[in-house]
Amino acid sequence: MLKEIAEKPIRRIVGLMSGTSVDGIDAALVEFTGPPERPELKLLAFEDRPFPEELRRGIFELFDPAKATADRLGRMSYVLGKLYAQAALSVIERAGLSAAEVDAVASHGQTIWHAPEEAELCGLPARCTVQIGEGAVIAQDTGLVTVSDFRVADLAAGGQGAPLVPFTEYILYSTPERTRLLQNIGGIGNMTVLPAGCAPEEVFAFDTGPGNMLIDAVAVRATGGRERFDRDGQLAAGGAVDEALLARLKAEPYYSLPLPKSTGRELFGEQYLERILALGLPWADLAATLTELTAWSIADAYERYVLPRCRASELLVGGGGSYNKNLLSRLRAHFAPLGVEVKTQEDVGLSSDAKEAVAFALLGDRCLAGLPNSLPSVTGAKNAAVMGKISLPPPRP
């Protein structure tokens, strides 16, 4: 079955993504043409399906290790598998197709814990990354081959298990003429650097720090839960940056760690936010300060890690943060003196919303062909890995 899919000249795969902001499920149906080594792709349909509020609260509770018991994790993984399957079937229907006309599903899952730094357990090295959303459930409910749980293969090879999207960005965005920066702003911000005419081993990428995560949390508190994010950056636009708080936040050691590096809710989650809220600043000032922190951290990362190697001409911004007008304004203010033009995915005819779901469809296409789909130069792994666990659907009658 897998060999048959890999050898098809046209392959249709649903990519599924739910990120650290826990907003919902992004589903993209992607058509791949040509060999998996260097395919051409077409986005056939995209949907963004918000999580039910009760389920969203349940996921947030699992970020607390004391509450993430085995039974709760197991049940939530099963339920998320059901929801991912529904999202896959829905986006297939939106494209005017049936599941029988689609080849596979590739699901990132929902990250619950990401601690890639090596520790010791029982005298052996131990690393940890946990994404839930059971692939076997998706395969059962959709009737499609499902690729899931991508990150652990890179961890097994000694890598960070993140970021993974740079592999797809190398295939889709690298050019011989200019150096490009691709900045995703989801819950966490991550930057991919594509030097002009680069080979795969010359690509590097890393998490820049908090993206929308802290800004979103302040918007939720400020509106009593009516808003899940700072729509158009309006809350931050009405406030003033608290320079003393900003200086304290800039001192976070993560920003100066050597590459490769990645981070998540374990550092910039609830405990981090509570220390900020305890200062009692007005909501708008908090939003303005945290928005400036995100913009600064991205520009600082460019100056700290990229400029010593190469000079970029443009920064392509994707993810939910690309719709925050105030954040984009702050990014342009930081990057203009550096000679870098800030654009969004939409400015170049693509989709900020669909970008990561499309990326996992591509990673799934490579996995099904048995081809490496990671960049050791990015994750720090000893070798490239074929990431993804495969769940087969029930036999068709």
C-alpha positions in Angstrom: 0.0 0.0 0.0 2.8 2.5 1.0 4.9 1.7 -2.1 1.8 2.2 -4.3 1.2 5.6 -2.8 4.8 6.7 -3.1 5.0 5.7 -6.7 1.8 7.6 -7.8 2.6 10.6 -10.1 -0.2 12.5 -8.3 -0.6 12.2 -4.5 -3.3 13.9 -2.4 -2.5 14.3 1.3 -4.3 16.1 4.1 -1.9 18.0 6.4 -3.1 18.7 10.0 -1.7 21.1 12.5 -2.6 22.4 15.9 -0.1 24.6 17.6 1.0 25.9 21.0 -1.7 28.5 21.0 -4.3 25.7 21.1 -6.7 27.7 18.9 -7.9 24.7 16.8 -7.0 22.5 13.9 -5.6 23.7 10.6 -6.4 21.2 7.8 -4.9 21.5 4.3 -5.6 19.2 1.4 -2.5 19.3 -0.8 -1.9 17.7 -4.2 1.7 16.6 -5.0 2.9 16.1 -8.5 6.1 14.5 -9.6 8.7 12.5 -7.5 8.7 12.9 -3.7 12.3 14.0 -3.9 11.3 17.4 -5.3 7.5 17.6 -5.9 5.4 20.4 -7.1 2.4 21.1 -4.9 -1.1 22.7 -5.1 -3.3 23.7 -2.2 -6.7 22.2 -3.0 -8.6 23.3 0.1 -8.0 24.7 3.6 -10.0 24.9 6.8 -9.4 26.2 10.3 -11.6 24.5 12.8 -11.6 26.0 16.4 -11.5 23.7 19.3 -14.6 23.5 21.5 -14.0 25.6 24.6 -14.3 22.7 27.0 -11.8 20.6 25.1 -9.4 23.6 24.8 -9.5 24.0 28.6 -8.8 20.3 29.0 -5.7 20.6 26.8 -4.4 23.5 28.8 -4.8 21.5 32.0 -2.5 18.8 30.5 0.3 21.4 30.3 0.5 21.0 34.1 2.5 17.9 34.7 0.6 17.3 38.0 -2.6 17.0 36.0 -1.3 15.2 32.9 -2.0 11.7 34.3 -1.7 8.7 32.0 -5.5 8.2 31.8 -6.2 11.9 31.0 -3.5 12.0 28.3 -4.7 8.8 26.8 -8.3 9.8 26.6 -7.5 13.3 25.2 -5.2 11.7 22.6 -8.1 9.4 21.5 -10.6 12.3 21.4 -8.1 14.5 19.4 -7.7 11.7 17.0 -11.5 11.8 16.4 -11.4 15.6 15.9 -8.4 15.4 13.5 -10.3 12.8 11.5 -13.3 15.0 11.3 -11.1 17.9 10.2 -9.5 15.8 7.5 -12.9 14.5 6.1 -14.3 18.1 6.2 -11.4 19.6 4.2 -11.7 16.7 1.7 -15.4 17.5 1.2 -14.6 21.2 0.9 -12.4 20.3 -2.1 -15.3 18.5 -3.7 -13.5 15.1 -3.3 -14.2 11.8 -1.5 -11.8 10.1 0.9 -11.4 7.4 -1.7 -9.7 10.1 -3.9 -7.2 11.0 -1.2 -4.1 9.0 -0.4 -3.1 9.8 3.2 -3.3 12.1 6.3 -0.2 13.6 7.9 -0.9 15.0 11.4 1.5 16.9 13.7 -0.7 16.4 16.7 -1.0 18.7 19.8 2.2 19.3 21.7 1.8 18.8 25.4 5.4 18.8 26.5 8.7 19.5 24.8 11.9 19.0 26.7 14.6 18.0 24.2 17.6 18.7 26.4 19.3 15.5 27.3 18.9 14.3 30.9 19.8 11.0 32.6 17.3 8.3 33.7 18.5 5.0 35.1 21.9 5.7 33.8 20.7 6.2 30.2 20.3 9.5 28.2 16.6 10.7 28.1 14.9 13.3 26.0 11.2 14.1 25.8 8.6 15.5 23.4 4.9 14.6 23.6 2.4 15.2 20.8 -1.0 13.6 21.2 -3.8 12.9 18.7 -3.8 9.1 18.1 -2.9 8.3 14.5 -4.6 4.9 14.7 -7.9 6.7 15.4 -7.4 9.0 12.4 -6.7 6.1 10.2 -9.8 4.1 11.4 -12.2 7.1 11.0 -10.9 8.3 7.7 -10.0 5.0 6.1 -6.7 6.6 5.1 -3.0 5.8 5.8 -2.0 8.2 8.6 1.4 9.6 9.4 1.8 11.1 12.9 4.2 11.7 15.8 6.9 13.2 13.7 9.3 14.7 16.2 10.5 11.7 18.2 12.6 10.3 15.3 14.7 13.4 15.3 15.1 13.2 19.1 16.2 9.6 18.7 19.0 10.9 16.5 20.1 13.3 19.2 18.2 16.3 17.8 15.9 18.9 19.3 12.9 17.5 17.4 12.2 21.1 16.4 11.8 23.1 14.3 10.6 20.8 11.6 9.1 23.2 9.0 12.5 24.4 7.8 12.9 21.3 5.8 9.8 22.1 3.7 10.8 25.8 3.5 14.1 24.8 2.0 12.2 22.8 -0.7 9.6 25.5 -1.3 11.3 28.9 -0.8 15.1 28.7 -1.4 16.4 30.8 -4.3 19.8 31.2 -5.9 19.5 35.0 -6.0 18.8 36.1 -2.4 18.9 35.2 1.3 15.5 34.8 2.8 14.3 34.7 6.4 11.1 32.8 7.1 9.5 33.8 10.4 6.6 31.8 11.7 4.7 33.5 14.5 2.5 31.0 16.2 2.4 30.5 20.0 6.2 30.4 19.7 8.2 32.3 17.1 10.7 30.4 14.9 13.0 31.6 12.1 14.4 29.7 9.1 17.4 31.1 7.3 17.8 30.2 3.6 21.1 31.6 2.4 21.2 32.4 -1.3 21.8 29.2 -3.4 22.2 27.1 -0.2 22.6 23.4 0.0 20.4 21.6 2.6 23.2 21.4 5.2 23.6 25.2 5.0 20.0 25.9 6.2 19.7 26.8 9.8 16.7 27.6 12.0 15.7 28.0 15.6 13.0 29.2 17.9 13.3 32.9 18.5 11.1 32.9 21.7 7.5 33.7 22.4 5.4 34.5 19.4 1.7 35.0 20.1 1.6 33.0 23.3 2.0 35.7 25.9 0.1 38.3 23.9 -2.8 35.9 23.5 -2.9 35.2 27.2 -3.1 38.9 28.1 -5.9 39.4 25.5 -7.9 36.5 27.0 -7.6 38.0 30.5 -8.2 41.5 29.4 -11.5 40.6 27.7 -12.7 38.0 30.2 -12.3 35.3 27.5 -14.3 37.1 24.8 -11.2 37.2 22.6 -8.6 34.5 22.2 -6.0 36.9 20.7 -5.3 40.6 20.3 -7.3 41.2 17.1 -5.4 43.4 14.7 -3.1 44.3 17.7 -5.7 46.8 18.9 -5.2 46.2 22.6 -1.4 46.7 22.3 -2.0 49.8 20.1 -3.9 51.4 22.9 -1.1 50.9 25.4 2.5 52.1 26.1 5.6 49.9 26.4 6.8 49.6 30.0 10.5 50.0 29.4 11.5 48.6 32.9 9.5 45.4 32.3 10.8 45.1 28.8 14.4 45.3 30.0 13.7 42.5 32.5 12.2 40.3 29.9 15.0 40.9 27.5 17.4 39.4 30.1 15.8 36.0 29.7 18.8 33.6 29.1 17.1 31.8 26.3 17.7 34.6 23.9 21.4 34.2 24.1 21.7 30.4 24.1 23.8 28.9 21.3 22.2 27.1 18.4 20.5 24.7 17.9 17.8 25.7 20.3 14.0 25.3 20.7 11.5 26.3 23.3 7.8 26.2 24.2 5.2 26.5 26.8 7.5 24.9 29.4 9.4 28.2 29.5 7.0 30.8 28.3 3.8 29.4 29.7 1.5 30.1 32.6 4.2 30.4 35.3 6.1 32.9 33.2 3.0 34.9 32.6 1.9 34.9 36.2 5.1 36.7 37.2 4.4 39.4 34.7 0.7 39.8 35.7 1.8 40.2 39.4 3.2 43.6 38.5 -0.3 44.9 38.1 0.2 46.9 34.9 -2.8 47.9 32.7 -3.8 45.3 30.2 -3.0 47.5 27.2 0.5 48.3 28.5 1.1 44.6 29.1 0.0 43.8 25.5 2.2 46.6 24.1 5.2 45.5 26.1 4.8 41.8 25.1 4.2 42.7 21.5 7.4 44.8 21.5 9.2 41.8 23.2 8.2 39.5 20.4 9.3 41.9 17.7 12.6 42.6 19.5 13.3 38.9 20.0 13.0 38.3 16.2 15.2 41.2 15.2 17.7 40.3 18.0 17.9 36.8 16.7 18.7 38.0 13.2 21.5 40.3 14.5 22.8 37.7 16.9 22.7 34.5 14.8 22.3 35.4 11.1 24.2 38.6 10.4 27.6 37.0 11.4 27.0 34.4 8.6 24.9 36.2 5.9 22.8 39.3 5.2 19.2 38.8 4.3 17.0 41.0 2.0 13.6 40.0 3.2 11.7 38.5 6.1 8.5 36.5 5.1 6.2 36.3 8.1 3.6 33.5 8.5 1.4 32.1 11.2 -1.3 33.9 13.2 1.0 36.7 14.2 1.1 37.9 10.6 -2.4 39.3 11.0 -1.4 41.4 14.0 -1.0 44.8 12.4 0.7 46.3 15.5 3.2 43.4 15.6 4.0 43.8 11.9 4.5 47.5 12.4 7.0 46.9 15.2 8.8 44.3 13.1 9.2 46.7 10.2 10.5 49.3 12.6 13.2 46.9 13.9 14.2 45.5 10.5 14.1 48.7 8.3 17.5 49.9 9.7 18.9 46.5 9.0 18.0 46.7 5.3 15.5 43.8 5.5 12.0 44.1 4.0 9.2 42.6 6.0 6.5 40.8 4.0 3.7 38.4 4.8 3.0 35.1 3.0 0.0 36.8 1.4 2.3 39.4 -0.1 4.0 36.7 -2.2 0.7 34.9 -3.1 0.7 32.3 -0.4 -1.3 31.6 2.8 -0.1 32.3 6.3 -2.9 30.2 7.7 -2.2 27.1 5.7 1.6 27.2 5.8 2.2 24.7 8.6 -0.5 22.3 7.6 0.9 22.3 4.1 4.3 21.6 5.6 3.2 18.5 7.4 1.5 17.2 4.3 4.9 17.5 2.6 6.7 15.8 5.5 4.1 13.0 5.3 4.7 12.6 1.5 8.4 12.1 2.2 7.8 9.7 5.0 5.6 7.5 2.9 8.3 7.3 0.3 10.9 6.3 2.9 12.8 9.6 2.3 14.5 11.7 5.0 12.4 14.7 6.0 14.6 16.5 8.6 17.5 18.8 8.6 20.3 17.9 11.1 21.8 21.3 10.5 18.7 22.8 12.0 17.8 20.3 14.8 21.3 19.3 15.9 20.7 15.6 15.1 23.6 13.2 14.3 21.8 12.2 11.1 18.8 12.9 9.0 15.7 10.9 9.9 12.6 9.6 8.3 10.2 11.2 10.7 6.6 9.9 11.3 4.8 6.8 12.5 2.5 5.1 10.1 -1.0 3.9 11.0 -2.8 1.7 8.4 -6.5 2.0 7.9 -8.9 -1.1 8.1 -8.8 -3.1 4.9 -11.2 -1.9 2.2 -13.9 -4.4 1.2 
